[in-house]
Every structure is written in structure tokens, then in C-alpha cells.
């Protein structure tokens, strides 16, 4: 079954493409009306390994103590 080109809302018939285009125009107008907030500082790339970029990842695989214990073992 093919999609209908017309949708009935409140007893009135509307073309689906017109509704989509009107919504697109609404969103564009809303985006242009939103004020832009400047960054307070320069944004930098997060160069940590992917697992360390989230708190859950850092908790799941702690590296601070692993590196400290590895240094102790190699030194001793």
C-alpha cells in the first residue's frame, strides 16, 4: 500500500509535503532566532583513549593506579 499524499487534520485535507516544508521553515526560523553563546575558553580536542573519555570508562578501567604499580614494579 502506497503512502497517501494527503493527510486529514480536523476535517481539512493537507498535502504531506506542504506540512513537512512548513515544519522545516519553522525550525529554520527558530534556529535563527536563538542567540549564539560564545565560548568562554578555547575548545580543545580530547586526546585521551576512548575508554577514558567517560567517567564510567575511567571507573571500569582505572589507569592511574595501574601505571603507578607498573612503575613501582619496574623500579624495584
C-alpha positions as CSV (number, residue, x, y, z in Angstrom):
1,X,0.0,0.0,0.0
2,X,1.4,3.4,-1.1
3,X,1.6,6.2,1.4
4,X,-1.2,8.8,1.0
5,X,-0.2,12.2,-0.3
6,X,-2.9,13.9,1.7
7,X,-3.5,13.9,5.5
8,X,-6.8,14.8,7.1
9,X,-6.4,17.0,10.2
10,X,-9.6,18.4,11.8
11,X,-11.7,17.6,8.8
12,X,-9.3,19.6,6.4
13,X,-7.0,18.0,3.8
14,X,-3.4,18.9,3.8
15,X,-0.6,17.8,1.5
16,X,2.1,16.0,3.4
17,X,4.9,17.7,1.5
18,X,3.5,21.1,2.5
19,X,3.4,20.2,6.1
20,X,7.0,18.9,6.0
21,X,8.1,22.1,4.3
22,X,6.3,24.4,6.7
23,X,7.9,22.5,9.6
24,X,11.3,22.9,8.0
25,X,10.7,26.6,7.7
26,X,9.6,26.8,11.4
27,X,12.8,25.1,12.5
28,X,15.0,27.3,10.4
29,X,13.2,30.4,11.8
30,X,13.6,29.1,15.4
31,X,17.3,28.4,14.9
32,X,18.0,31.9,13.5
33,X,16.1,33.4,16.5
34,X,18.2,31.6,19.0
35,X,21.0,33.7,20.4
36,X,24.6,32.4,19.9
37,X,26.6,32.0,23.0
38,X,30.3,32.5,22.6
39,X,32.7,30.0,24.2
40,X,34.4,31.3,27.4
41,X,37.6,29.4,26.5
42,X,39.2,27.7,23.6
43,X,37.7,24.3,23.0
44,X,40.4,21.6,22.7
45,X,40.2,18.0,21.4
46,X,40.1,15.2,24.0
47,X,43.1,13.1,23.1
48,X,42.6,10.5,25.8
49,X,41.9,6.9,24.8
50,X,38.2,6.3,24.1
51,X,37.6,4.3,27.3
52,X,39.0,7.2,29.4
53,X,36.7,9.9,27.9
54,X,33.8,9.0,30.2
55,X,33.5,8.6,33.9
56,X,32.1,5.1,33.5
57,X,35.1,4.1,31.4
58,X,37.6,5.5,33.8
59,X,35.8,3.7,36.6
60,X,35.7,0.4,34.7
61,X,39.4,0.5,33.7
62,X,41.3,2.7,36.2
63,X,44.8,3.6,34.7
64,X,46.2,5.8,37.4
65,X,46.9,3.1,39.9
66,X,47.8,0.6,37.2
67,X,50.5,3.0,35.9
68,X,51.8,3.6,39.4
69,X,52.1,-0.1,40.2
70,X,53.8,-0.7,36.9
71,X,56.4,2.0,37.7
72,X,57.0,0.5,41.2
73,X,57.5,-3.0,39.8
74,X,59.9,-1.8,37.0
75,X,61.9,0.3,39.5
76,X,62.0,-2.4,42.2
